[in-house]
C-alpha cells in the first residue's frame, strides 16, 4: 500500500477539472498535490520523491523519468498515452495506466454536432437572425446554404472501436447507410454495419468520421491520395487524433472545393500555431478539443483514474499500457 505520508502528484489537473467536478475518488486514496499546469522545466522538482504521478498532457520523458528514482506509477487521465516514454517506464518497472472508453458518448455526440452544423448551418443562421436579417426579410424564410438531409446518405467510419461503434449507432438512427473499416473483424459486425476497406470508405461515403489510433501507418491517413478518392460533396470529421490528417493537403482540398467541408476537434499541434492553414480554410469548423469535456465524461475519467490506482495498490493493476 501507499505510505500514508506519500502524496499523489497531479501535474495538469485544470483541464480535467476546472472546478465543476470532484477529486474525491483520488483524495480518498491519499493526499493530492494539485497543479493546474506544469511547465516542462518544473516537472522534476514537482515530482521529486513522488511514487505516484498523474498526468494528462504534461510529458514524462525519459530524462524526467530517469530523474525520478522513487517513481513507481504513472496514471494518464486520457485514453492516449503518447506523452509518456513507455519504453523508459518499462525499463524502470514503472506501471503506466490509461483510461479507455470514458468519453465515448461525448465524442460521438460531438461528431454529429459538427456534421449537423455542416449540413444545417444552425450557428450561421441563428447569427443572421440575431443580426436582424429575418426581421427585415421580405419572405417568411431564407437560407444561405443548401440544407442537407442525412437520411439515406452514407456514413463512413474508420476505426470501429468504442467511439466508432457509438457513432455508427447514431448514424443508423438518422437513417444513414454505415460503412466501417476495422483492422480485424474478429466477430461479424452488428446489423446495419457494412465492413469496407479504407479506400471504399473514402470513395463511397458522404461523411467520414475518423476513430482509428495514431500509428506510423495511420499518420496522415487523410492526405492527397485519400482526399482525391472522396466525393466533392463529402464531409470529413476528425475527433480522433490531429496527425491522422495532412493539414496542408486538407486545407488545399477545402480551398479548391475538392471536398465540401470538414469538422475538426483535434489538430496536429495543440494549441495550434497561428500559421496552421486550416484556421483560414473555407468550410472548416474547428473546435478546441472539447469532445472529451462533458461534465459527465470528466467525472467518469476521475473515477476511472482512481479505480486504476486502487487496483495497482491492491496488486492487481488494470488498464496498463506498454
C-alpha positions in Angstrom: 0.0 0.0 0.0 1.0 3.6 -0.5 2.6 5.0 2.7 0.2 7.4 4.5 2.7 10.3 4.2 3.0 10.0 0.4 1.1 12.2 -2.0 -0.4 11.8 -5.4 1.1 14.5 -7.7 -1.2 15.7 -10.4 0.8 17.7 -13.0 -2.1 19.3 -15.0 -5.3 18.9 -13.2 -7.1 22.0 -14.6 -8.4 20.7 -17.9 -9.9 17.6 -16.4 -11.4 19.6 -13.5 -11.6 23.4 -13.6 -13.8 23.2 -10.5 -17.1 21.7 -11.6 -16.4 18.0 -10.6 -14.9 16.3 -7.6 -11.5 14.9 -7.0 -12.9 12.9 -4.0 -12.2 9.5 -5.6 -8.5 10.2 -5.7 -8.4 12.2 -2.4 -9.9 9.2 -0.7 -6.7 7.2 -1.6 -4.1 9.7 -0.5 -3.3 13.4 -0.1 -3.1 15.0 -3.6 -0.7 17.7 -4.7 -2.6 19.5 -7.4 -1.0 21.7 -10.1 -3.2 23.3 -12.7 -0.4 23.2 -15.2 3.3 22.2 -15.1 6.0 23.7 -17.3 8.3 21.1 -18.5 11.3 22.5 -16.6 9.3 22.2 -13.3 8.2 18.6 -13.7 11.2 17.0 -12.0 11.1 19.4 -9.0 7.3 19.0 -8.5 7.5 15.2 -8.7 10.6 14.8 -6.5 10.1 12.0 -4.1 6.8 11.0 -5.6 5.8 7.4 -6.1 2.5 8.3 -7.9 2.2 10.8 -10.7 -1.0 11.6 -12.6 -0.7 13.4 -15.9 -2.9 14.3 -18.9 -0.8 16.3 -21.4 2.3 17.1 -19.3 5.1 15.0 -20.8 7.0 12.4 -18.8 10.1 12.0 -21.0 13.0 9.6 -20.5 15.0 12.3 -19.0 12.3 13.2 -16.5 11.6 9.5 -15.6 15.4 8.9 -15.1 15.5 11.8 -12.6 12.6 10.5 -10.5 14.1 7.4 -8.7 11.1 7.0 -6.4 8.5 6.9 -9.2 6.5 3.6 -9.3 3.2 4.5 -11.0 2.1 6.9 -13.8 -1.6 7.4 -14.3 -2.6 9.1 -17.6 -6.0 10.8 -17.4 -6.7 10.1 -21.0 -7.0 7.3 -23.5 -3.9 8.3 -25.5 -0.7 7.9 -23.6 2.0 9.1 -26.1 3.1 11.8 -23.6 4.8 9.1 -21.5 8.0 7.5 -22.6 6.6 3.9 -22.3 10.0 2.3 -23.0 11.7 4.2 -20.3 8.9 3.4 -17.8 9.1 -0.3 -18.7 12.8 -0.4 -18.2 12.3 1.0 -14.7 9.4 -1.3 -13.9 7.0 1.7 -13.6 3.4 0.8 -14.1 1.6 3.1 -16.6 -2.2 3.1 -16.9 -4.7 5.0 -19.1 -8.5 5.4 -19.2 -10.2 3.9 -22.3 -13.8 4.4 -23.1 -14.8 7.2 -20.7 -15.6 9.8 -23.4 -17.3 7.6 -26.0 -20.8 9.1 -25.6 -19.5 12.7 -25.5 -17.2 12.3 -28.6 -19.9 10.6 -30.6 -22.3 13.4 -29.8 -19.7 16.0 -31.0 -19.2 14.1 -34.2 -22.9 14.8 -35.1 -22.8 18.3 -33.7 -20.1 19.1 -36.2 -21.8 17.2 -39.0 -25.1 18.8 -38.4 -23.5 22.2 -38.4 -22.0 21.4 -41.8 -25.4 20.2 -43.1 -27.8 22.6 -41.4 -25.7 25.6 -40.6 -27.6 26.3 -37.4 -25.0 28.5 -35.9 -24.7 30.7 -39.0 -28.5 31.1 -39.5 -29.0 31.8 -35.8 -26.4 34.5 -36.0 -28.1 36.2 -39.0 -31.4 36.2 -37.1 -29.7 38.0 -34.2 -28.3 40.5 -36.6 -31.8 41.4 -37.7 -31.9 39.7 -41.1 -35.1 37.8 -40.5 -36.9 40.9 -39.2 -36.0 42.7 -42.4 -36.7 39.7 -44.7 -39.4 40.1 -47.4 -40.1 36.3 -47.1 -41.2 34.1 -44.2 -38.0 32.0 -44.6 -34.5 32.2 -46.0 -31.3 30.1 -46.1 -27.8 30.8 -47.3 -26.5 27.3 -47.8 -28.1 24.1 -49.0 -29.8 22.2 -46.2 -28.7 18.6 -46.5 -30.6 15.6 -45.1 -28.5 12.8 -43.6 -31.2 10.2 -44.1 -30.3 7.9 -47.0 -26.7 9.2 -47.2 -23.6 7.1 -46.4 -21.6 7.5 -43.2 -18.1 6.1 -43.3 -16.3 5.2 -40.1 -12.6 4.5 -39.9 -11.8 2.7 -36.7 -14.7 0.7 -35.3 -14.0 0.7 -31.5 -16.0 2.1 -28.6 -16.4 5.6 -30.2 -16.7 4.4 -33.8 -19.5 2.0 -32.8 -21.3 4.7 -30.8 -21.1 7.0 -33.9 -22.4 4.2 -36.1 -25.5 3.7 -33.9 -26.3 7.4 -34.1 -25.8 7.3 -37.9 -28.2 4.4 -38.2 -30.8 6.3 -36.1 -30.5 9.1 -38.6 -31.3 6.6 -41.4 -27.8 6.6 -42.8 -26.1 3.7 -44.5 -23.0 2.9 -42.4 -19.7 1.7 -43.8 -17.0 0.8 -41.3 -13.3 0.0 -41.7 -11.7 -2.1 -38.9 -8.3 -3.7 -38.8 -9.7 -7.1 -37.8 -13.3 -8.2 -37.7 -13.0 -11.0 -35.2 -16.8 -11.3 -35.0 -19.4 -10.4 -37.5 -20.4 -6.7 -37.5 -23.7 -5.7 -35.9 -26.8 -5.5 -38.1 -26.7 -2.5 -40.4 -22.9 -2.1 -40.3 -21.2 -2.8 -43.7 -17.5 -3.8 -43.5 -15.4 -1.9 -46.0 -11.8 -1.1 -46.9 -10.3 2.3 -46.1 -10.4 3.2 -49.8 -14.0 2.1 -50.1 -14.9 4.3 -47.1 -13.2 7.3 -48.7 -14.7 6.7 -52.1 -18.3 5.9 -51.2 -19.1 8.0 -48.1 -20.9 11.3 -47.9 -19.4 11.8 -44.4 -16.3 10.2 -43.0 -15.5 10.1 -39.3 -12.0 9.2 -38.0 -11.7 7.0 -34.9 -8.6 4.9 -35.5 -5.5 5.1 -33.3 -2.5 7.2 -34.3 0.3 4.9 -35.5 3.1 5.1 -38.1 0.6 3.5 -40.5 -2.3 5.9 -39.8 -0.3 9.2 -39.6 -1.6 11.4 -42.5 -4.1 8.7 -43.4 -6.1 11.7 -44.8 -3.8 13.1 -47.5 -3.8 13.9 -51.2 -4.5 10.4 -52.3 -7.4 9.6 -50.0 -8.8 13.1 -50.3 -8.7 12.5 -54.1 -11.0 9.5 -53.6 -13.7 11.5 -51.8 -16.9 12.8 -53.3 -16.8 16.6 -53.9 -19.9 16.7 -51.8 -18.5 14.8 -48.9 -17.6 15.9 -45.4 -14.6 14.9 -43.2 -15.0 14.7 -39.4 -11.9 14.2 -37.1 -12.4 13.9 -33.4 -9.7 11.3 -33.1 -6.0 12.5 -33.4 -4.8 15.6 -35.2 -1.9 13.9 -37.1 -4.3 11.5 -38.8 -4.8 14.4 -41.2 -2.2 16.0 -43.5 -3.4 19.5 -42.7 -1.8 21.2 -45.7 -3.5 18.7 -48.0 -6.9 19.1 -46.3 -6.6 22.9 -46.5 -5.9 22.7 -50.2 -8.8 20.3 -50.8 -11.2 22.7 -49.0 -9.8 25.8 -50.7 -10.2 24.1 -54.2 -13.7 22.7 -53.4 -12.3 19.2 -53.7 -14.5 18.2 -50.7 -17.4 20.1 -49.3 -16.3 20.7 -45.7 -14.6 19.5 -42.6 -15.3 19.4 -38.9 -12.3 19.1 -36.6 -11.9 18.8 -32.9 -8.2 18.0 -33.0 -5.2 19.4 -34.7 -1.6 18.2 -35.1 -0.3 20.8 -32.7 -2.5 21.9 -29.8 -3.0 24.7 -29.2 -2.4 25.4 -32.9 0.2 27.7 -34.4 -1.3 30.9 -36.0 0.0 29.7 -39.4 -1.9 26.5 -39.4 -3.6 26.6 -42.9 -6.8 25.0 -41.6 -7.5 28.1 -39.4 -8.3 30.1 -42.6 -9.6 27.3 -44.8 -13.2 27.6 -46.1 -16.0 25.4 -44.9 -13.8 24.2 -42.0 -15.2 24.0 -38.5 -12.7 23.7 -35.7 -13.5 23.2 -32.0 -10.7 23.3 -29.3 -10.5 19.6 -28.4 -13.8 19.5 -26.5 -15.1 16.1 -27.4 -14.0 14.6 -24.1 -15.0 17.5 -22.0 -18.6 16.9 -20.9 -19.0 17.1 -17.2 -20.2 13.5 -17.2 -17.2 12.3 -19.1 -14.8 14.1 -16.9 -16.4 12.6 -13.8 -16.1 9.2 -15.3 -12.4 10.0 -16.1 -11.6 10.9 -12.5 -13.4 7.9 -11.1 -11.6 5.6 -13.5 -8.3 7.2 -12.7 -8.9 6.4 -9.0 -10.0 2.9 -9.8 -6.8 2.3 -11.8 -4.7 3.5 -8.9 -6.6 1.4 -6.4 -6.2 -1.7 -8.5 -2.5 -1.0 -8.7 -2.1 -0.6 -5.0 -4.1 -3.8 -4.4 -1.5 -5.6 -6.6 -3.9 -6.3 -9.5 -3.3 -3.4 -11.9 -5.9 -2.7 -14.7 -5.8 -0.7 -17.9 -2.0 -0.9 -18.1 -0.2 0.1 -21.2 3.2 -0.8 -22.6 
